[in-house]
Amino acid sequence: MFDYSNLLRDSMKIKPASKRAARQKSSSTPDDIFRMNYNESPFGPSPKAMEVLTNACKKSYEYPDWFSIELKKNIVSFYGLDISNIVTGSGASALICMLGEIFINKGDEFIIGDPSYEAFRDVAYDYGAAPILVPLTENLDYDLDAMLRAVTPKTKMLIICNPNNPTGAFVDSEKLEEFIKKIPEHVITVIDEAYLEYVTKENTYSMVKLIKANYAKPLIVLKTFSKIYGMAGLRIGYAVTSPDLADCMCKSSHAWNVSRIGQLAASAAITDQEYIHNIRDVIAKERIKVSNALKDMGCKVYESQANFILFKCSVDSLEVSSKLAEDKILIGAPCGYNRVSLALPGMNDKFISCMKKILSK
């Protein structure tokens, strides 16, 4: 039999299996299954976005605007930026792929917290970089001092997901800004803010603030419409960065592949911030409710500022997820923990009820 692996690029021949793929054998699930494992928002898009989406589908035969001008105009209006600061892509995943395609050379180093979002480790391997994994602290926070110590002349990128995935831990905005300013100028700092809109702590702000202030060192802030905006299936993400770095990223064809209906729906969604604030408030209440319920059951619960909760209990994490699946509830089991995505209040109540049954045996 022919060995097709010989056709692979050298970096792909040695790339280990993706942990994301191992956990997600299929994303297709029947309607009666509670998907509490993907950090999706079952609240869905805002009414404004839904109206635009419905009308946009009627012209789905039209190609999209390759440069996403209307979407970029609404994004820059929201932040007070210029179109030259924005790069769009088919979800944040496409933007993460751009980072590898545009910037990574074989032998570069890629500093990542461990655990953190596995897409960054994947893209490091894709392009022959060496992922430098810096363990989180005992409380599963980023060890920022250790990450700085890990920087070498070979370091090309340093990644912070804030809040982090899968832990939900949040780095105080002022502390993060101070950390970014310590990173050497030969390193591209990437801040993934996929879950930032869920944060309820006071004095929280996006690192877009630095871009607006014309920060002199390379900084890329990743944003998405997949999480609190409820449009994961439409695949719309964007990066905020300096005009020069944006020009570099736009060399990638990923920057041209945002669907027409996705562009239009996202353009409307970002103008409906009242809807976003309402969802954040509901999730904040549910986060407290589910966290307290798990603590009452004797679980170790890690503080989260996202729309998911990482926890550990007396029963093995894979057994917990397996027993919940029997009750048609899917949750994750990363790194020996369990992670549950917060959902509609009734779905969260069912999860709590099923957990009580599992842990009472």
C-alpha positions, -999 to 999 in steps of 0.1 A, spaced: 0 0 0 13 35 -9 25 55 21 8 89 16 26 103 46 56 107 23 37 134 5 34 156 36 55 187 43 83 179 67 66 198 96 34 178 91 52 145 91 62 151 127 32 170 139 15 152 168 -22 145 166 -43 176 174 -58 175 209 -88 194 195 -95 167 170 -91 140 196 -118 156 217 -142 165 189 -148 134 169 -180 150 155 -198 183 160 -230 170 145 -255 162 172 -293 154 173 -316 183 184 -323 166 218 -287 167 229 -275 194 252 -243 207 237 -225 221 268 -190 213 255 -183 238 227 -187 271 246 -215 281 222 -241 307 229 -276 291 227 -290 326 229 -281 330 193 -276 362 173 -293 395 182 -327 403 166 -310 429 145 -285 403 132 -313 378 126 -333 402 105 -303 410 83 -293 373 82 -328 363 69 -327 389 42 -291 381 32 -299 345 26 -321 355 -3 -290 366 -22 -267 338 -11 -258 333 -48 -237 365 -47 -200 365 -38 -190 384 -7 -171 417 -6 -136 403 -5 -124 432 17 -154 432 41 -157 469 40 -191 474 56 -182 450 84 -148 468 90 -166 502 90 -189 491 118 -160 475 138 -139 507 136 -169 528 145 -173 507 176 -137 510 187 -128 544 173 -102 530 149 -94 531 112 -102 504 86 -64 500 82 -63 485 117 -87 456 109 -82 422 93 -111 398 89 -112 361 86 -135 330 87 -136 329 125 -107 334 149 -94 300 137 -86 314 103 -68 343 119 -47 319 140 -38 300 108 -28 334 93 -3 339 121 15 307 111 12 312 73 25 348 74 50 350 103 64 315 113 96 301 100 110 267 108 128 268 141 109 298 155 96 296 191 60 301 201 53 307 238 20 294 250 4 288 284 -2 252 293 -31 244 292 -45 270 268 -63 271 235 -49 242 214 -52 259 181 -21 279 188 -1 247 195 -14 232 163 -4 262 141 31 262 157 36 226 146 20 233 112 48 256 103 77 240 120 79 262 151 88 249 185 59 254 209 73 265 243 47 254 269 48 274 301 28 257 328 0 276 345 2 283 383 -13 260 409 -45 280 406 -44 277 368 -35 313 362 -9 324 337 26 326 351 35 358 334 69 361 349 78 326 337 65 335 302 88 365 301 117 343 312 110 319 284 116 346 257 147 340 237 162 355 205 143 327 186 109 336 201 85 348 173 52 349 192 38 350 227 2 341 232 -22 351 259 -59 340 258 -78 364 281 -100 348 296 -80 316 290 -96 285 275 -101 259 290 -96 274 325 -117 306 323 -91 325 343 -88 362 336 -57 384 338 -65 419 351 -64 443 322 -40 468 338 -17 439 348 -18 425 313 -11 459 297 20 462 319 31 427 310 27 434 272 50 464 275 78 442 289 78 419 259 108 425 236 101 442 202 112 411 182 83 391 196 47 394 182 24 395 211 -10 379 204 -39 385 228 -69 363 221 -100 380 235 -126 355 223 -144 356 257 -136 391 269 -172 403 265 -183 379 293 -160 395 319 -178 413 347 -148 425 367 -145 462 372 -119 482 351 -118 455 324 -108 467 290 -96 453 257 -59 455 247 -73 473 216 -66 503 238 -28 499 230 -35 498 193 -55 530 195 -25 546 213 -2 536 184 17 510 205 52 508 189 58 471 193 41 442 173 7 435 189 -23 416 175 -57 414 193 -79 386 181 -117 390 183 -146 368 172 -184 368 166 -186 331 176 -190 334 213 -212 361 230 -225 372 196 -239 337 190 -227 332 154 -202 303 157 -217 286 126 -213 317 104 -175 319 110 -166 356 114 -135 368 133 -112 398 131 -78 410 142 -70 445 155 -35 456 149 -12 483 135 -18 492 98 17 477 88 10 444 106 -25 443 91 -10 447 56 12 417 63 -17 396 74 -37 405 44 -12 387 22 -31 355 33 -60 344 13 -77 336 47 -84 373 49 -107 372 19 -128 343 28 -156 357 51 -190 348 37 -214 374 25 -241 366 50 -216 364 78 -203 399 70 -238 414 69 -249 396 101 -218 406 120 -221 442 108 -256 444 124 -246 424 155 -218 448 166 -243 477 166 -266 459 191 -246 462 223 -277 462 245 -283 426 235 -247 417 242 -248 433 277 -280 414 285 -265 381 276 -234 389 297 -256 396 327 -275 364 323 -243 343 319 -228 360 350 -258 349 371 -257 314 357 -219 312 363 -224 319 400 -254 295 402 -236 266 386 -203 273 404 -220 273 438 -239 241 430 -207 223 420 -189 235 451 -219 223 473 -213 189 457 -177 189 468 -161 198 435 -131 219 431 -143 249 410 -118 273 393 -129 309 391 -141 318 356 -149 350 338 -160 332 306 -191 313 296 -177 280 309 -165 266 341 -136 242 348 -140 219 377 -127 187 392 -146 162 414 -142 129 432 -153 110 401 -129 106 371 -134 133 345 -140 109 317 -165 89 338 -183 122 346 -186 132 309 -196 96 299 -224 95 325 -237 129 315 -237 118 279 -261 90 289 -285 118 300 -279 136 267 -256 163 281 -222 167 264 -194 184 284 -156 185 279 -129 166 298 -96 185 291 -64 176 309 -81 155 336 -106 182 345 -142 187 334 -154 219 316 -190 228 312 -203 255 289 -230 277 304 -262 277 285 -299 286 290 -310 286 326 -331 254 321 -302 236 305 -279 246 334 -305 233 359 -306 199 342 -268 197 343 -268 204 380 -295 178 386 -276 152 366 -243 160 384 -260 155 418 -272 121 406 -237 111 394 -219 123 426 -244 108 450 -236 72 440 
